[in-house]
Amino acid sequence: MSGFGGLMGFHGAQIAPSVNVLQSQQALQNAQTIGTAGMVMSLFGAINGAIGTYYAAESQKNQLKMQASAQRFQSQMARVNARGAEFAAQQTLLAGAREMGRVGMAMGQRRASAVTGLAARGGQLGVGSTREVIASMDIVSDIDRLTMDANRVRAAEAQRMQAVNYQTQSVMAGVSASNLYGTAGTISPGLGAFTSLLGSAGQIGQTWAQNRRFEDMLAAMAAAGNRSF
């Protein structure tokens, strides 16, 4: 019985270390499998992140270009409107001058008719009430001509002021378009993707180093178990 008991004790001493060794080896294999899977997932995550960064930068760049194109279009339209306003001002002055000429001719005809009528009635021109009638007609004619001239100049100046506003809008829109194009030119989707990969590479390297240290620790434990066995 004592021999049998000693034999059982000997086998028990052998079985316990072997179980620990197997557990250590299995833990090492599991750690290696998990570490490999984690690295693969991290790699795919880094690639997806770089792709996302690339297309996000590309989208931002395209949006800036579209905004710049819109500003450039507004600048061109403002220039067209400015030319239109200047043309309208010139036409207003021309139309006003024609109207002044037409009214002046009509007033001249009325004056001539008045002079003829006064002379036919025996009135002496340039004397007394006859002179006052003709002078009054001349004053009214001058007032009408000056009023018409002031109105046409005022209308033309308002249109030219609008032209100046359009020119200012054109310049400002052109500057905005240039700034937007310049900002779009500073965006590099490829560089953004490369920077994202570099950042992910640092994290992947840190994770790999941690996994490696853990695997080395498990390997050391397994080796220690083998030596004790």
Steps between C-alpha positions, in 0.01 A plus 500: 500500500780731585662424164175562318448824688849615417442420134179701496675790667773491239251504211303779667813712519558440130143570390471840675793666317394350166153650539651842575727471195206412276300790638789739442550377146127525427493852644796594281327366188180683589691821559678466167171433319328794668799725439509408129128559465532832682783610275301410189197689627717799592654493153160495331387777732801710406436446129132586536591809703746613232240447228243694701747783556581510126140528387411746777783728385400451136140592584610812688722600210217456250261701718749786518543489123122510449473798736783671314325438166179649640689808621670537162162477326363769731801716421442464127128572532571807714735626226226449242251684722747785546538540124121485466453771763757727328330447165163584659649820644626604157164424345326704771719801425443459127124463538489801731694711249259402225202583717656836586545571132142405423361716780729789401372486145141496624566796730667686211199441281267627770718807551500571130124457484460734797722765340310472172166529677609805698631668188179423312301668774713811469715441803849648506759231572743560783284764663262483793279198544617350173855481632377350827301230322797394288735516802265282703491241223882500485524452877256208493695345213829535691348350816362201308833444326698519823257266677521244224878521496520453879265202482698324230832561676354378830366182340829435320701549819278252686561244227873567507503459876336163449773420248763583761327268747502222243869558434572478874302177523694363203835579660402352837359185341817465294715527812284241677531267201880536499517432875279192469707365210815563703360315801392210281852483359647451847292185560679180399288185536803279444701675770206473738471128436875456549490694828209284617698186419801632691287566806343155478842342447619640832199355678540166324867489592420571863235225502741258334767575759255441785386171347860398447589564864198300613592210271860507624372482858280199418786335312727550798239346728465200268878456481526518878235228525688278258821536696329416828340196338 
